[in-house]
Amino acid sequence: MGKKKVLAQTEQDVLKEEQEMSAAQKKAVVEAGAMKGRKLDKGKVYIQSSYNNTAISVTDFNGQVLAWTSAGMLGFKGPKKATPFAASKAVEAIMEKIRKAGIREVFVYVKGIGSGRESAVRALAAHGLEIAGIKDMTPIPHNGCRPRKVRRV
């Protein structure tokens, strides 16, 4: 609890700090408006459907994420997050986000074994996106690791 020292900032320090703050703000604005300036016609949609949730991401062909959402972000809680209805609502929400980008044709990558995977793909088609292809990226175990040796007593 002693006395606190107050350091007087020089004008150069103040100017440098202001420049850093303005640069950080400009960077945040550029990242937030990154999709506004882009006009794309093709993209990739990644659907990750688990037993607990359905997450959807839209990227350009370079892999830069344009928008993402999940059923949990929309307010679905508990077991309702993994339903086909929640997955279709997530597609509606993501379509609103990417409508400005002008994407018309997508390639869909589906991963997971949840109940929302098929309804999400159907909802994408129903919202006017042309689906160029669908690829199932669900990981499948094959044989696994070597088992431990048998214990001898």
N, C-alpha and C positions, 0 to 999 in steps of 0.2 A: 503494500500500500504506500509507497513513497510518492514523491512528486513525479508527475509525468513531464517528460521533455517535449516541447513543441518545436518541431523543426520548421524553419521558414523555407518555403520552396522558392527557388529562383524562377525567374520568368521563363528560362529555357526549359526547366522541368515541367512547368505548367503547360507550355506550348506542346512539348513532346507528349504529355499525357492526353491532351485534347486531340492531337493527331491520331494517337493510337485508338482512342474511343471512337472517333469519327470513322476510321478505317474499319473497325469491328462492326459498326452499325451499317456501313455500306455493304460489307460482306454478307451480313445477315439479310439485308434487303435483296441482294442479288440472289442468294440461295432461295429465299422465299418466292421470288418472282422468276425463277429459272424456267419454269414451264410456260410462262406467259409469252416469252419471245420465240419459243420453239413451235414450228409447224411440222409435225411428223405425220406420215401416213401409215407407217407400220410400227409394230411394237411387240413386246413379249408380255404374257400374263403368267404369273406364277401363283398357283393355288395350292396352299398347304392345308390339308384337311386332316385333323386328328380326331380322336374320340372326344376331345374337350373343346375344340374351337376350330374355326376356319379363317385363315389369313390369306389375303389376296394382295399381290404387288404387281404394278405395271411398270415396265422398264422400256427404254428404247433399245435398239439393237446393239448398242455399246455396253449395255448393262447398267446404265445410270437410272436409278429409281425415279419415276415421275410421280407416283402416288402409291399409297398403300393403306389398307384398312383391314379390320378383322371384325368378326361378329361381336366380340367383347367390347370393342370400341364403340359400337352402336348402341350399347346399353343392354344387350342380352346377358343374362347371368345364369350361372350354374349349368345344368344340362341343356338348357335352351340354346346355348351358344353353338352346339354341334349339330343342330337340326338343319335340314335342307332349306327351310324358310329363312333362317338367319343367314345362310350362305347367299341366297338370292338377294336379300336386303343389303348384304355387304357389296355385292356386285352393283346394285343400284347406286350405292354411295360412292363407289370408285368411279362409276361412269360419270357422275356429276363432277368429280375432280378432274378427270382427263378429257372432258368434252372440249375444253379450250385448245388442247393440243392437236385436235383434228385426227386422231388415230382412227383408221377405218378397218385395217387388217391386222390381226394378231395371231401369234403362234402361242399355244397354251401348253404350259408344263404343269402337270398335276402330280402332287406328292402326298402320300398318306392314304389312310384307309377309312377315313371318317365318312359320315353319311352326307356331307355337304358337297362332295366333290363333283358328282354328276349334275346336281341342280345348279351349281355355280357355272359350269360350262354351258348349260342350257340357258341360263339367264344372260350370259355374255352374248349368245347368239340372238336371244330375244330382244336385246337392246340395240341391235343393228350392227354389231361388229361382225366382220367377215372372218371366220376362223380358218386360217391357212393350214393348220395341223394341230394335232394333240399328241403329246408325248407323256407317258406315264413314267415318272422318275422315282417311284416308291422303292425304297431300299429293301432288298430281299436277302435275308441271310442264307448263305450256302455253306453248310458244314460247320462253320464256326471255328473256335480254337481247339487245340488239342486238349483232351481231358486229362485230369490229374492221374498219376499212377495209382494203382489199387493198393489200399492200405493192407499191410500184412501184420497180424498180431502174433 
